[in-house]
């Protein structure tokens, strides 16, 4: 738009210059010396202004100028992206991780992060990334055996029905079973809590990462179907 406007102004100045020049020649007999001098000065000024506009147009819209302007814009966007990508949970940081989804939830168990601390969880095609503060933790999908959402009621029932009670409770979704089971008698709220649980293999053992996702509706988008866990290497266990 600016380029077109610039061309229009140059054209108008050129038309005005030609009109003034032709008018001067056609009316030479009717002009006295002073009129001719003034007309000449005006014509020179208009010509200089038109030349300036043409020069400015060339500098602004030449191939080199456009390339330099694009480079400056690219540098500006890169600097802006670098700054925004340092903000946890931001869209730029999602792009940095090549993630298509990010949720903010509370950590319950399984990560070297305090229980109840708010963390960001990014969904990538080949991994899940957990972040809080300066800590960034990656869980490779090829190690994941299951992803599920359970309520505190379901976890409590599994914990109670497990042989050995509290001792076996640590084997019900990892330490989450013991945590939820231990809270059962103290709980007075009727709100049903939901937990996103990642089961994965580590050192030939089953481990769990548990996150409280009661108020995060997008948590259910982390699931076995999305990651197609059926393609992971099948495990064989002897009893």
C-alpha positions in Angstrom: 0.0 0.0 0.0 2.8 2.4 0.9 4.6 1.5 -2.3 1.5 2.4 -4.4 1.0 5.6 -2.5 4.6 6.5 -3.1 4.2 5.9 -6.9 1.0 8.0 -7.0 2.8 11.0 -5.3 5.7 10.7 -7.8 3.3 10.7 -10.7 1.4 13.7 -9.4 4.6 15.7 -8.9 5.7 14.7 -12.4 2.3 15.8 -13.9 2.5 19.1 -12.0 6.0 19.7 -13.3 5.1 19.0 -16.9 1.9 21.1 -16.5 3.9 24.1 -15.1 6.6 23.7 -17.7 4.2 23.6 -20.6 2.1 26.5 -19.2 5.3 28.6 -19.0 6.2 28.0 -22.6 2.7 28.5 -23.9 2.2 31.8 -22.0 5.7 33.2 -22.4 4.4 36.3 -24.2 2.1 37.1 -21.3 4.8 36.7 -18.7 7.2 39.5 -17.7 10.8 38.8 -16.5 9.9 38.3 -12.9 7.1 35.8 -13.8 9.5 33.7 -15.9 12.1 33.7 -13.1 9.5 32.7 -10.5 8.1 30.0 -12.8 11.6 28.7 -13.4 12.4 28.5 -9.7 9.1 26.7 -9.0 9.8 24.2 -11.8 13.4 23.6 -10.5 12.0 23.0 -7.0 9.3 20.7 -8.2 11.9 18.8 -10.3 14.3 18.5 -7.3 11.4 17.3 -5.1 10.4 14.7 -7.8 14.0 13.6 -8.1 14.2 13.2 -4.3 11.0 11.1 -4.3 12.4 8.9 -7.1 15.7 8.4 -5.3 13.8 7.6 -2.0 11.7 5.1 -3.9 14.7 3.4 -5.3 16.4 3.2 -1.9 13.2 2.0 -0.2 12.0 -0.6 -2.7 15.2 -1.8 -4.4 16.0 -5.5 -4.2 18.8 -4.8 -1.7 16.6 -2.6 0.5 13.8 -5.2 0.5 16.2 -7.9 1.4 17.8 -5.8 4.2 14.3 -5.0 5.6 13.3 -8.6 5.5 16.5 -9.6 7.3 15.8 -6.9 10.0 12.3 -8.2 10.5 13.5 -11.8 10.7 16.1 -10.8 13.3 13.4 -8.9 15.3 11.1 -11.9 15.2 13.9 -14.3 16.2 14.8 -12.0 19.2 11.2 -11.8 20.2 10.8 -15.6 19.9 13.9 -16.2 21.9 12.6 -14.0 24.7 9.1 -15.5 24.7 10.3 -19.1 24.5 11.9 -18.7 27.9 8.5 -18.1 29.5 7.2 -21.5 30.8 3.9 -22.6 29.2 4.0 -19.9 26.5 3.1 -20.7 22.9 6.6 -19.9 21.8 8.0 -22.4 24.3 5.6 -25.0 22.9 7.0 -24.3 19.5 10.5 -24.6 20.9 9.7 -28.1 22.1 7.6 -28.9 19.0 4.7 -29.5 21.3 1.1 -29.3 20.2 -0.4 -29.0 23.7 0.5 -27.6 27.1 -1.4 -27.9 30.4 -0.8 -26.5 33.8 -1.4 -29.0 36.6 -0.3 -29.9 40.1 2.4 -32.5 40.7 1.5 -35.3 43.0 4.2 -37.9 42.8 6.9 -39.4 40.6 9.0 -36.3 39.7 11.8 -34.7 41.7 9.4 -31.8 42.4 7.5 -30.9 45.6 4.0 -32.4 46.0 1.3 -29.9 45.1 3.7 -27.7 43.0 2.2 -26.3 39.8 4.0 -27.6 36.7 3.6 -27.3 32.9 3.2 -30.5 30.9 3.9 -30.4 27.1 2.6 -33.0 24.7 5.2 -33.8 22.0 5.0 -36.6 19.4 7.9 -38.6 20.9 8.0 -37.5 24.5 6.2 -35.7 27.4 8.0 -32.8 29.0 7.5 -31.6 32.6 8.7 -28.1 33.7 8.8 -26.1 36.8 11.2 -23.2 37.5 14.6 -24.2 36.2 13.8 -27.9 36.0 12.9 -29.5 32.6 12.2 -33.3 32.7 11.6 -35.4 29.7 9.8 -38.7 29.5 10.4 -40.6 26.3 7.2 -42.2 24.9 9.0 -45.5 24.0 9.4 -46.0 27.8 5.7 -45.4 28.5 3.5 -48.4 29.1 0.2 -46.7 29.9 -1.4 -43.3 30.3 -4.7 -43.1 32.2 -6.9 -40.8 34.3 -8.2 -42.0 37.6 -10.3 -40.3 40.3 -9.3 -40.3 43.9 -12.3 -42.6 44.6 -11.1 -45.2 42.1 -7.6 -45.0 43.5 -8.8 -45.3 47.1 -10.9 -48.5 46.2 -7.8 -50.0 44.5 -5.7 -49.2 47.5 -8.1 -50.6 50.0 -8.7 -53.8 48.0 -4.9 -54.4 47.6 -3.5 -57.2 49.7 -1.4 -55.8 52.5 -3.2 -52.5 52.7 -0.8 -49.6 53.1 2.2 -51.7 52.4 0.9 -52.8 49.0 -0.6 -49.3 48.5 2.7 -48.1 47.2 2.3 -50.5 44.3 -1.1 -49.0 43.3 0.0 -46.4 40.8 3.2 -45.9 42.7 3.3 -43.7 45.7 0.0 -42.1 44.6 -1.9 -45.0 46.0 -0.4 -44.4 49.4 -0.9 -40.7 49.2 -4.6 -40.9 48.3 -5.2 -43.8 50.6 -3.6 -42.0 53.5 -5.9 -39.0 52.9 -9.1 -41.0 52.7 -10.0 -40.6 56.4 -9.1 -36.9 56.4 -11.0 -35.9 53.3 -14.1 -33.8 54.0 -14.7 -32.3 50.6 -17.2 -34.0 48.2 -15.2 -32.8 45.2 -13.9 -35.7 43.1 -10.3 -35.2 42.3 -8.8 -36.5 39.0 -5.3 -37.7 38.4 -3.3 -38.1 35.1 -1.0 -41.0 35.5 2.0 -42.0 33.3 3.3 -45.5 33.8 6.7 -46.2 32.4 9.7 -48.6 32.5 12.8 -47.6 34.4 15.7 -50.0 35.3 13.4 -53.0 34.6 10.8 -51.7 37.0 7.5 -50.0 36.7 7.4 -46.3 37.7 4.6 -43.8 37.8 4.3 -40.0 37.4 1.0 -38.7 38.9 -0.5 -35.2 38.3 -3.6 -33.7 39.8 -5.8 -32.5 36.9 -9.2 -31.9 38.4 -9.5 -28.4 36.9 -7.7 -29.1 33.6 -10.2 -30.4 30.9 -7.4 -30.9 28.3 -5.7 -33.5 30.5 -7.7 -36.2 28.8 -5.9 -35.3 25.5 -2.8 -37.1 27.0 -3.8 -40.6 26.3 -2.7 -44.0 24.9 -4.5 -43.5 21.6 -2.7 -40.3 20.8 0.7 -41.8 21.4 -0.3 -45.2 20.0 1.4 -47.1 22.8 0.5 -50.4 21.2 3.5 -49.9 18.9 5.9 -49.9 21.8 7.9 -52.9 22.5 5.8 -55.6 24.3 6.9 -56.6 27.8 7.0 -60.2 28.9 6.8 -61.0 32.6 7.2 -64.4 34.3 5.1 -64.9 37.4 
